[in-house]
């Protein structure tokens, strides 16, 4: 903001993530705290600290995960943490709606990123994921970026409090 001289934000995107594989038995207080610090605490306090600078009519876009609504056995803590993003999205939409600020979340399914490289290197897992996806493939980063671009645009001015799943139809 200092570089442009602008004192307001038109768009805030909460897109930070980490993954943590492990069953209920594998979870530790430290792994729990780390997951919730990244996926729940940070987005909440980022919005809180930016709130006075977010312009009326601005946009907040949170990045959730399909795992928030379709939890997987091996990632209960991740699924819970991402579900908190969905609830934050709804709460902020209600609170900030009077200012014309829209708040939405994008919930990607399986996307080719470094974060899931180990999964994609496992042929058996990749085959199963692709078989469970209506479009029969992993998503690309551009598939998610297109949804985010729409939500950031003026064309989305009537869209708020939505969790938009961009998963290629995973686990329909």
N, C-alpha and C positions, 0 to 999 in steps of 0.2 A: 504494500500500500504506500509506503514512503517513496518508492521508486517512481510511481505514477502520480503522486500527489493526491490520489483519491483517498477519501476518508471513509468510503462506504464499500461494502461488499455486495455484489449482485448475486453471487453464487458461492455456496460453501459445499464442498463434497467431502464427506467422511469416508475415506477409503484406506483403511489400514487393516492389515490382517496377518495372522499367523495361523498355523494349524497345529493340532495336537492329537495324534492318534493314541488311543488307549481306552480300555474298557473302564467301567465303573471301578473295578478293583485296582486299576492302574493309576487312577487320579490321586493327586497329592494336593495338599493345601497350596503349595507353591505353583503347581501347574494350573490349578483353579484360579488363583490370584492373577497369574500372568494372563490367562485367557480373558478374564473379565476386565482387567486393566486395559487391554488393547481393544476389546470389542464392545464394552459397555461404558466404562469410566471415561476413557479418552474422548469418544464422540460426545458424550454428555457435556464434559467440561470445555471442549473446543467450541461447541455451540454457545454455551454460557458465556465464554470469554469473548466471542465474536458478536454476540447478540446486539450490542449497542451500535455496531457498524454494519449490520445487515440491513440493506435498504428495504423500505416498504416495497412490496411486490417482488422481492428477491426469491431465491430458490435455495433450498437445502436438500441435498441428495445424499442418502446414506447407502452404503454398500452392505447388504446383508448376505444371505446365502440360502440356497434351497434347503440346506440342512436345518434351517430354523423351523421349517414346517414339515420336513420329511427327515426326521432324525435318523442317523445311521448308527448301528450298533457300536462301532468302534470309536465314535467321537461324541459322547454325551455332553462333555463340558463345552466343546466347540458349538454344538447345536444349541445348548442353553444360552451361551453368550451371544450368538447371532440372533436368537429369538428376542433378546433384550433390545437389539437394534430395531426390530419391527415394532415393539411396544413404544420405544422412544419416538419413532417416526409418527405413530398415531398421537401420542401425547403432545409432541411439538406442533403437529398440524392443528390440533385444537387450540393450543395456546397462541400460536402465531398467525392463525387464519385471519383475525381481525386486521392485521397489518398487510394482508394480501400476500404473505409469504407462503409459498407452497412447500410442503415437506413430504418427500417420497423416498422409497427405498427400492433399489434394484437387488434382486436375489438371484445371483448367477447359479447355474448348475455347474457341471464339470466343464472347465475352461482350460485350454492349454496355457498354463503358467508355470513358472519355476516352482511355485508352492506345491504343485502336485506332480512333479516330474517323476517321483518314485512310483506313483500309481500308474502313470502312463508307460513306465518301463516294464511293468508287470503285464504280460500279454493276456493272462487269464482275467485279470481285473479290467483291463481295457476292453476286452471283448464283451464282458458282462455289462459294463457301463454303456457301451455303444448299443448293445442289444436292448437295454432298458430305456433308451432314448429314442423318442419318436423320429427324430431326424437322423438317427443312426451315427452320430459323430460327437466328438468333443466340440465345445464352442471355441471360438477364437476371441481374442481380446477385443477385436473390432465389433463382434456381435454385442458385447456388453457396452462398449463405447457408444454405439448407435442409440441404445436405449437411454444412456446418460445424457447424450446430446439432445435428445428429444425433451427429456425432463428439464433440461437447462434452458430450453427455448421458450419463447413467448407462446408457441402453439400449445404448450402444456399448462397454460394459465388456469384451466378449470380442473386440473388433475392434482389432487392433494390427498394425503393420508393413504396412499396406495403402496402396496408391496408388489412390485412387478417382477414376476419370476421370468427370468431369461435363461431357460434351461434346455431348450430344444425339445421340450416335452419329456423330460426325465421322469420316470416312474409314474406315468399317467395312470 
